[in-house]
Amino acid sequence: MLKLVQRAIQQAGGWIPFDRFMALALYAPGLGYYANDSRKFGLMPESGSDFVTAPELSPLFGRALAAQVAQALDATGTREVWEFGAGSGALALQLLGALGDKIDRYTIVDLSGTLRARQQQALAAHAPRVHWASELPDVLSGVVVGNEVLDAKPAKLLVRTGGVWFDRGVAWHNELPAFADTPTDLRPPVEIEGQHDYLTEIHPQADAFMRTLADRLKRGAAFFMDYGFGESEYYHPQRHMGTLMCHRAHQSDTNPLVDVGLKDITVHVNFTGVALAAQEAGLATLGYTSQARFLMNCGIVGLMEQATPAERTHALKLLNEHEMGELFKVIALSPQADWEPLGFGAGDRSHTL
């Protein structure tokens, strides 16, 4: 993996922007984190996994989300679900089981061949309805879901040092990748108050993804669940160290230049940017709220009442403010703005975007 990074840096004249490095580290064929055969998803490090996502943590996540998806299918007159970055296939399995004959087709868009093989195994019972795609069609109809997808879109790092903004990229130094900064005209979308040194991210690839999706989604809706903030909170003056984070063996660190290809690299989502990019391309924002409020609106409390104590304990982690309930947000987008998603019936925060 390091040889690939070194070659990319040399071919680029000695420096590559961080989003290019992140793309290589995560998605280089056969070598990148999401392209190799290491296990990513699981409850405990003993399983060889690196982190847990909501569907692996509790099947009640998918069952609650299914209530929202079912309403969206009815409201938009569609019968297909599209999932981006299906991971282990756990969410697909939960949605397929809960939605039953409300859908004719479940399409997974995933670039990872190894993850696709695991998904095929996990979803074997639903094989006739499950399909895989490596890219979007020109015209898309259905309900789109993406859990922890946007945080893995390669981002650019910007750093303000001594009042001057730099594009933080990667060079090759002493046979290893190293951060290197170059002056830039790029800026965060809002002015950062103060003159203190400041590190943050901007998300041109995530924004481009949303514009492409918006351009092609002619009927249906899209729901994205991820950790992040609205713009004013994302670029708060006190958030001066950015949000870049790496995950391996259920441990986190902030150095993406170590163990390249062997650990996840993420940044938090700027949900204001997501909403604006989608809106500019024709989608309306139908709702934005915390994961806890969304799941409660979708009936997870009732599902928990029927669950075992152990199942309730895991499900509570989806809701607790100090765990996933507040940091994770949900946003709903649709080309049809004449309906109200049930997941935002109480506690909608769209006005904060």
C-alpha positions in Angstrom: 0.0 0.0 0.0 2.8 2.4 0.9 4.5 1.8 -2.5 1.2 2.8 -4.2 1.1 6.0 -2.2 4.7 6.7 -2.9 4.2 6.2 -6.6 1.1 8.5 -6.6 3.1 11.2 -4.8 6.0 10.9 -7.2 3.8 11.0 -10.3 2.1 14.2 -8.9 5.4 16.0 -8.5 6.0 15.3 -4.8 2.6 16.2 -3.2 -1.0 15.0 -3.3 -4.0 16.6 -1.6 -5.4 14.8 1.4 -8.6 13.7 -0.4 -6.4 11.9 -3.0 -4.5 10.2 -0.2 -7.7 9.2 1.6 -9.2 7.8 -1.6 -6.1 5.6 -2.1 -6.0 4.5 1.5 -9.7 3.5 1.5 -10.5 2.4 -2.0 -7.3 1.4 -4.0 -8.3 -1.9 -5.6 -7.1 -4.9 -3.5 -5.1 -2.7 -1.1 -7.4 0.0 0.3 -9.2 -0.5 3.5 -12.6 -1.1 1.9 -11.1 -3.1 -0.9 -9.1 -5.6 1.0 -10.4 -8.7 2.8 -10.0 -7.7 6.4 -13.1 -7.8 8.6 -14.5 -4.3 9.3 -17.8 -4.7 11.2 -18.5 -6.4 14.5 -19.4 -5.9 18.1 -16.1 -6.7 19.7 -12.4 -6.5 18.7 -12.1 -10.3 19.4 -14.0 -10.9 16.2 -11.2 -9.2 14.3 -13.4 -6.2 13.5 -12.6 -2.6 13.7 -15.8 -0.8 14.6 -19.6 -1.4 15.0 -22.3 0.4 13.1 -26.0 0.7 14.2 -27.3 -2.3 12.2 -24.7 -4.7 13.8 -25.4 -3.2 17.2 -29.1 -3.8 17.1 -31.6 -5.3 14.6 -34.1 -2.8 16.0 -32.3 -0.1 14.0 -33.3 -1.6 10.7 -36.8 -2.5 11.9 -37.4 1.1 13.0 -35.9 2.5 9.8 -38.2 0.1 7.8 -41.2 2.0 9.1 -39.9 5.2 7.5 -38.9 3.4 4.3 -42.3 1.8 4.0 -44.0 5.2 4.4 -41.6 6.7 1.8 -42.4 3.9 -0.7 -46.1 4.6 -0.3 -45.8 8.3 -0.5 -43.6 8.3 -3.6 -45.3 5.4 -5.4 -42.1 3.4 -5.7 -41.2 -0.3 -4.9 -37.4 -0.4 -4.9 -34.8 0.3 -2.2 -31.3 1.4 -3.0 -28.6 1.1 -0.3 -25.2 2.7 -0.6 -22.3 1.1 1.2 -24.1 -1.9 2.6 -21.2 -3.1 4.7 -21.9 -6.5 6.2 -25.4 -6.6 4.8 -27.0 -6.4 8.2 -29.1 -3.4 7.4 -30.3 -4.9 4.1 -31.2 -8.1 5.9 -33.2 -6.1 8.5 -35.0 -4.0 5.9 -35.8 -6.9 3.6 -37.2 -8.9 6.5 -39.4 -6.0 7.7 -40.6 -4.7 4.3 -41.6 -8.0 2.9 -43.6 -7.7 -0.3 -43.7 -3.9 -0.2 -40.5 -3.9 -2.4 -39.8 -5.7 -5.7 -36.1 -5.1 -5.8 -33.3 -4.2 -3.4 -30.2 -2.8 -5.1 -26.9 -2.4 -3.3 -24.3 0.1 -4.6 -20.9 -1.0 -3.2 -17.5 -0.8 -4.8 -15.9 -3.4 -2.5 -15.7 -6.9 -4.1 -14.9 -8.5 -0.7 -17.9 -6.8 1.0 -20.1 -7.7 -1.9 -19.3 -11.4 -1.4 -20.1 -11.2 2.3 -23.4 -9.4 1.5 -24.4 -12.1 -1.0 -23.8 -14.7 1.7 -25.8 -12.8 4.3 -28.7 -12.1 2.0 -28.9 -15.5 0.3 -32.4 -16.1 1.5 -33.5 -12.9 -0.4 -31.4 -13.6 -3.5 -34.2 -13.2 -6.1 -34.8 -9.6 -5.0 -31.3 -8.4 -4.3 -29.1 -6.9 -7.0 -25.7 -5.2 -7.0 -24.5 -2.2 -8.9 -21.2 -0.4 -9.2 -22.7 2.9 -10.3 -26.0 4.7 -10.5 -28.3 4.5 -13.5 -29.1 7.7 -15.4 -32.6 7.7 -13.9 -33.2 6.5 -10.4 -36.6 5.7 -8.8 -37.0 4.3 -5.3 -36.0 4.9 -1.7 -32.3 5.4 -1.0 -30.7 4.6 2.3 -27.1 5.2 3.4 -25.8 4.5 6.9 -22.3 5.8 7.6 -21.6 6.4 3.9 -21.0 10.1 3.7 -18.3 10.1 6.4 -16.1 7.9 4.2 -16.2 10.2 1.2 -12.6 11.6 0.8 -12.3 15.1 2.2 -9.9 17.9 1.9 -8.0 19.2 4.9 -7.6 23.0 5.3 -5.3 24.5 8.0 -5.0 28.1 9.1 -1.5 28.8 10.4 -0.4 32.3 11.4 -3.5 33.7 9.7 -2.7 32.0 6.3 -4.8 29.2 4.9 -3.1 26.0 3.5 -4.2 22.9 1.7 -2.9 20.1 3.9 -1.7 17.2 1.7 0.8 14.3 1.8 4.4 14.2 0.6 7.1 11.5 0.9 9.7 12.0 3.6 12.3 9.6 5.0 10.6 6.6 3.2 7.2 7.4 4.7 4.2 9.6 4.0 4.2 12.9 5.8 1.8 15.9 6.0 2.8 18.8 3.9 1.0 22.1 3.5 0.7 24.4 0.4 -0.9 27.9 0.3 -4.5 27.8 -1.1 -7.4 29.9 -2.1 -9.8 27.3 -0.7 -11.7 28.3 2.4 -14.3 26.7 4.7 -17.9 27.7 3.7 -18.1 30.1 6.7 -15.7 32.6 8.2 -13.9 31.1 11.1 -13.9 33.7 13.9 -10.6 34.6 15.6 -7.0 34.4 14.4 -6.0 31.2 16.2 -4.5 28.2 14.2 -7.4 26.1 12.9 -7.6 22.7 11.2 -10.8 21.6 9.5 -12.2 19.8 6.4 -14.3 20.6 3.4 -16.2 18.0 1.4 -16.2 18.5 -2.3 -16.6 14.8 -3.1 -19.5 14.3 -0.7 -21.2 17.4 -2.2 -20.5 16.1 -5.8 -22.1 12.7 -4.7 -25.2 14.5 -3.5 -25.5 16.5 -6.7 -25.2 13.4 -8.8 -27.8 11.6 -6.7 -30.2 14.6 -6.8 -29.8 14.8 -10.6 -30.8 11.1 -11.1 -33.4 10.6 -8.4 -36.6 11.5 -10.3 -39.1 9.8 -7.9 -38.5 8.6 -4.4 -36.6 9.7 -1.3 -33.2 9.5 0.3 -32.3 9.0 4.0 -28.7 9.3 5.2 -27.6 8.5 8.7 -24.2 9.6 9.9 -22.2 11.4 12.5 -21.9 15.1 11.9 -23.2 18.6 12.5 -24.8 21.5 10.8 -22.5 24.1 9.4 -22.4 26.5 12.3 -21.5 23.7 14.7 -19.1 22.0 12.3 -17.0 25.2 11.8 -17.3 26.5 15.4 -14.2 28.5 16.4 -13.6 26.0 19.2 -13.5 23.0 16.9 -10.0 23.9 15.9 -8.6 20.3 15.6 -11.1 19.2 12.9 -12.9 15.9 12.9 -10.6 13.5 11.1 -10.6 10.1 12.9 -9.2 6.6 12.2 -10.6 3.3 13.5 -8.9 -0.1 14.0 -9.7 -2.9 16.4 -12.3 -0.7 18.1 -9.7 1.9 18.9 -9.5 5.4 17.5 -6.6 7.6 16.6 -6.1 10.8 14.5 -3.1 9.8 12.4 -4.1 8.5 9.0 -0.5 8.2 7.8 0.1 5.1 10.0 -1.1 1.6 9.0 -2.3 2.9 5.7 -4.9 0.6 4.2 -5.3 -1.3 7.5 -7.7 1.1 9.2 -10.8 3.2 8.5 -10.4 7.0 7.9 -13.4 9.2 8.4 -14.5 12.8 8.8 -17.7 14.1 10.3 -20.5 15.1 7.9 -21.4 18.8 7.2 -25.1 18.3 6.9 -25.7 21.8 5.8 -23.4 21.2 2.8 -25.2 18.0 2.1 -28.6 19.7 2.1 -27.4 22.7 0.0 -25.7 20.4 -2.6 -28.9 18.3 -2.9 -31.1 21.4 -3.0 -29.2 23.1 -5.7 -29.7 19.9 -7.9 -33.4 19.7 -7.3 -34.1 17.8 -4.0 -36.0 19.2 -1.1 -34.9 18.7 2.5 -37.9 17.0 4.2 -36.3 16.6 7.6 -33.1 16.7 9.7 -32.8 15.5 13.3 -30.8 13.4 15.7 -30.7 9.6 15.3 -32.4 9.2 18.7 -35.4 11.4 17.8 -35.7 9.8 14.4 -35.8 6.3 15.7 -38.2 7.2 18.4 -40.5 8.8 15.9 -40.2 5.6 13.9 -41.4 3.5 16.8 -38.3 2.0 18.3 -39.5 2.4 21.8 -42.4 0.0 21.1 -40.0 -2.4 19.5 -37.8 -2.3 22.6 -40.8 -3.1 24.8 -41.1 -6.5 23.0 -37.3 -7.2 23.1 -35.2 -9.1 25.6 -33.2 -7.2 28.2 -30.0 -7.8 26.3 -31.6 -6.5 23.1 -32.9 -3.4 24.9 -29.4 -2.7 26.3 -27.9 -2.7 22.8 -30.8 -0.6 21.4 -30.3 2.0 24.1 -26.9 2.7 22.7 -28.6 3.9 19.5 -30.6 6.5 21.6 -28.4 7.6 24.5 -27.1 11.1 24.0 -23.6 10.2 25.2 -23.3 7.3 22.7 -24.9 7.4 19.2 -28.2 9.2 19.9 -27.1 12.8 19.5 -23.8 12.7 17.5 -25.5 10.8 14.7 -28.0 12.7 12.6 -30.6 11.7 9.9 -31.5 13.8 6.9 -34.3 13.2 4.4 -34.3 14.4 0.8 -36.8 14.0 -1.9 -37.8 15.4 -5.3 -41.4 15.2 -4.0 -42.0 17.7 -1.3 -45.7 17.1 -0.7 -45.4 14.6 2.2 -44.0 14.6 5.7 -41.7 11.7 6.7 -42.7 10.2 10.1 -39.2 10.1 11.3 -39.2 13.9 11.7 -42.7 14.3 13.2 -41.2 15.6 16.4 -37.9 17.3 17.0 -37.1 18.3 13.4 -34.0 20.5 13.2 -34.1 21.5 9.5 -34.1 25.2 10.6 -30.7 24.7 12.1 -29.0 23.7 8.8 
